[in-house]
């Protein structure tokens, strides 16, 4: 590793291959027994047994908005890219300019196919001059790993599957900085959004990242799986006085929905380019060298500029019926779009949804838009995203 290093002093192991004839058991995080002891409702998510909720998902959601919540995100897929050619490889493999990311900073980006379709959205942390950690969605981690390995040909870089090397805990909410500050001597005040630094939390070596998927301030802590339980317990104890609660994937989904954050398989997919998703800003045509999908993405950018595709908008219900992914958005009896995500919003007190709609119906306040919910056209207000933005 380079001199300017954010390496975490934990052992990195290889994932053991599974027999092709053995039944596929759900993967379990290092915190599995602890979740069950807390009475969590568990669910299969991308092949992992994960906590859906511990009690009331509304209470968990509101705790993150007003106090703090603690999440196990160990299902996320960590892939380490190292070597003198690591930055050049990532610039070729991904749509962002990763060579321009400073050590200690992170970048939201995407990996696309040659035709511009989105394989996954990612966060990439630069750990050192010649070391990066790519964090993929659990459902796409193997796809991203395979693509990076394939695209690494000809580059002086090594792609390593580190999914078994990390547990990932997140503490999110307005009280999160205080909870974490009581357990670490790291300078959290100096840690910017989308930045990370090595340190210890409750004596546990960690990469402390100021990132999250809730719309609130907070931190994600990458640690060795052998330290996951003691760190969870330390964070729980530190948060007792401020109302910190354990949180499952259900409230994480409503939190990210209120914050207007896309979810792969809903707002993002291989049938969409970043420009179709309104996220063309992540594509850096000016970076040095070629990259996978450049030609197709240039054409997609030109199409979006000339004839806007369907636009991702927010919808707020006038009634109480909840829209779900796949429901048609209608106007004057005509289908003008499709819901990608929908749920009751604890913060707004009404059902909300994200949807791709025709550009003619995408302006906030557009009249006459509804959602077809089992044959009934329920009225919805078109609003700009996000639905919720925290006060800074």
N, C-alpha and C positions, 0 to 999 in steps of 0.2 A: 504494500500500500504506500501511497505517497506521504510526504511529510505532513501535509495538512489533512489529517485523518479524523473521521468520525466513527471509526470502527468500534464495534461493541465487543467487549471481551467475553464472549460466550462461545461455546463450541458449536460449530456448524456441521450438521450431519447430512448424509445422503438419504433420500427417501428409499425405503426397501420396496423392491418390485413385488407386486401381488401376483399370485398364481392365477392364470387365466381360467382355471377350472374351479377355483374356490368361490363360494358365494360372497358377494360384495357386501361387507358389513359397513354401516355408516361410520365415518370417522368421528372421533371424539376429541375434544380439546383437553388440555391439561386441567381444566376447571370443571370437567363433567360431573364428578362426584359432588363437588361443592354446589353446583347449580341444582342438582337433585335434592341435596340436603336443605336447600332453601325453598323447595316446593315448586321449582320452575316447571312450567309446561314446555316440554321439549318437542321439537319438530325437525323433520328432515329438510335441510337447506343445502342444495348443491352437493349432496353426498355427505354432509356433516350433520350430526345430531346437535342442534343448537337450541338455546333457551328462547322461546317465543315470548313468554311473559312470566312474571313471578306472581303477580296478583292482578291488579287492574292496570291494563295498558294505558288507560286515560290518566291514572295517577302517575304512572311512570313518565309519560309524555310531559305532564305538567311539572313534574319535579325537574326535568331537564330545562324547561323553559324558565323556571323561577328559582331553582336551587342547584341541584347537581344529580347526574345519573352516572352509573358505572356499567360499562358494557364489556362483554367478552367478544372480541372480533378475530379470534384466532383462526377462523376459517379463511381469512384473506390469504392470497397467494404471494409470498415473497420470493423474488428471483434476483440473485446477485449477479452483476456484470462487472468484471474486473479486467485489468490489463491496460497496456499503453493505448490500445485501440478502442477502449470501452466507449468513450464519448463519440467517436466516429461511427461505431457500430450502432449506437442508439440513435444518432442523427439519421442514419440510413433506415433503421428499422421502424422508427416512430415518426409522427408528423411534426413534433416539436423540435426546438433547438436546444437539445440537452447539453451540448458543448458550452452553451452560454450560461448554464446554471452554476452559481458559485458553490463551493464546498460549504455544506451546512444549510443549503436551501433545497426546496422541493418544487416540483413543477407538475401541474395537471396537464395531461396530454392523452393521446390516443394512439393505438396501433391499428392500421387499416390494411385491407387487402389491396392487391394491385388495381382492382376496379373502384377503389375508394370506400368500399363498405367498411363499417366500423367493426373490428374484431373485439375490441374492449376499450374502455377508458381506464386510465392508469394514474397513479401518483408515483413519480420517480424522485427519489432522494439521492443527492450527491453526497456520498460518505467521505470521499477523498478525491484527490486529483484523478486517480485511475480506478475509482470504485463507485458503483451506483447500486441502489436497491430499487427494483421495480416492484410495485405492489399492485397486483391484479385482483379483479373480482373472483370470488371463490369458484363460480360457475365457469369461468374462462381461464383459470390459472394454467391448466394443461395446454390449452390452445395457444396462450401467450408464450409459454415456455417453448413449445414446439416451434413456433414462428421465430422466436429469437435465436434458437439454436440453428435453425435453417438459414436465417439471414446473417449469422455470424461467420459464414464461410468467407475466407479471405481477409478477415479482420484479426488483428493481434489482440484477441479478447477471449475471455472464458465466461460462459453462461452457466450458472449453477442453480439448481433447484434447492431453495432453502426453506421450503414450506414447513419442514419438520424442525427447523432451527429456531423458530420464534413462536412465542405466544404474544398476542396483541390485546392489550387492555386499553380502554378509552374512558376518560372521565370528562364529561361534557356538562356545560351549564354555567351560569353566572358565578356560582360559588366554586367552580373547578379550579381556578388559579390559587385560591386560598387553601383548598384541600391539598393540592399538590405541593404548594410552597412549604407546608408544614412537614413534608417528608423528604425534601431535597434541598441542597444548598446551590443547585443550579440557578443561574440568573434568569428566571422566568420573565421578568419585566423586559429584558432585552431580547427575548425570543419572539421574533416576528411571526405573523401568520405565514404558513407554508415554509417553516424553517424547522430544523432539528439540531439537537446537540447531544453529545454523549454525557451521561452523568449517572448518578445513583439515586434511586427512589426507595426509601425505607431500607437502604443498604443493598439494594438489588441493582446490578449494572443494567442500564437501559439506554435506548435511543429515545429521547424525549422530543416528540414532534408536536408542533402547534397546528394540528390539522383535525378534521372531523367531518361528520356527515349529518349534522343536526341543525345547522344554522346558528348555533351558539358558540361562544368561546369554549375552548377545551383543548385537551391533549390526548395524543395516542402514544402508548408506551410499548415499544418493542423490547421484549425480554426473553431470556431462555425459558423454555417450558417448565424447567425444574423450579423456577422462581415464581410461577404464575399464582399459585395459591397464597403464598406468603404476601405477595404484593397486593392481591385482591383483598386479603384480610386487613392489611395495613391501610389501604385506601378506605375501606369500609369504616374502620375505627376512626380515621382522621375526619371522615365526613359525618360522623354521628351528630355533631352539634349544629350542622347546617342543613340537614334534611336530605343528604345523599341517599339514593336508593339504587338497588340493582335493576337493570333495565334489559329487556329482551328485544328481539328483532322486530316485533310488531310496532312498538313505539318508535323505533329507529326509522321505520318506513313512514310513519305519519309525520315525524319531525323533518325528514328530508323532503317530503312532499310539500309541507308548508314553506320550506325554504327554497322551493323551486329547483331542487337538485335532481338531475336525471338519474335514472336507474337502468342499467343495461338489461335488455330484454323487454323493456317498456318504452322508454323515450329514445333508446339507442339500440342499434342492431346492424347486422350486415347489409340489410336492405337500405340503410341510410348512410349518407356521407356526413362528415361534421358540418358541412354547409346546410344540408337538409335539416339538421338538428339545431340550427341556429348557433352552432359552436365553431364556426369557421375561424374564429380568432386563434384557435389552438394550432392551426396549420401555418407553419412558418416557411413560406416559399423562398424567403431571402437567405435562409441558412446555407452554409457552405455544403456543396456536394448534393448528389441525387438522393432521393428517398423513395421507398415503396409507396406507390399510389400517386406520385407527384402529377403525372399527366392527367389521370382521371380526376384528381382533386382540382386541378386548374380548370378543367372543363366544368366541374360542378360549381366552382366559384363563379365562373362566367354565366352559367345558367341561372344561378341564384340572383346575380346582379341584374340580368335582363328580365327574367320572369320568376318572381319569388315563388318557391314551392309552398307547400303547406307550412304554416307557422305554428310553433309550439306556444300555446297560450294557457292562461289559467281560467278556470270556470268555477264560479261560486253559485251554489244552489239557492233558489228562492224558496224552495220547500225543504223537506226532510229526507227525500229519497236519495240514496247513495249511488253514484255512478261507479262502474267498474271498467277495468281495462277491456277494450274491444267493443264497448258500446258506441253506437253511432251518434255523432253530433249532427243535428238537423237544423234547417232554416227554411221556412215556407214549404215544408213537406219534402225537401230535398236533402240528401246526405251531403254534408259539407266538411266532414272530418270524422275523427275517431278518438275516443278517450284512450289514453295510455296508462294513466294511474288515477285512482279515485279512492277517497276515504272520508269518514267524518273528521272534521278538523276540531280538535279540542280547543285550540286557541281562538278560532273564529266562531265556533259554536254552530257551524253549518257544514254540510258536505261540500267538498272541493274536489277538483280534478285538474289534471294536466291533459291537454289534447292537441293533436295536430289538426288544424283547420285551414280551409282555403283562405288565401291572403285577403280576399274580399270581406271575410267575416272575422278577421283577426284583431281589428282595432279595439282597444278597451272601450267598453260601453256600447258595442255593436248590439242593436236591438234584434229581437226575434230569434235568438239562438236557444236551442234546447238540446237535451240528451234523450234519446230513445231508450227508456228503461222499461223493458218487457212490454213494448207496444204503446206505452204512454209517453208523450213528448213533454218532459219536465222542463220548465224554464230555468235558464242559467244565465248569469251575468258574465260577460267576457272581461277579464281583468289582466293587467300586466303581471308578470312573474317578478319576484317571488310573492307569495301570499303574505309571508311574514319576514321581517328583517329586524334583527336585534338592534337595540340602541348601543352605540359604541362610546 
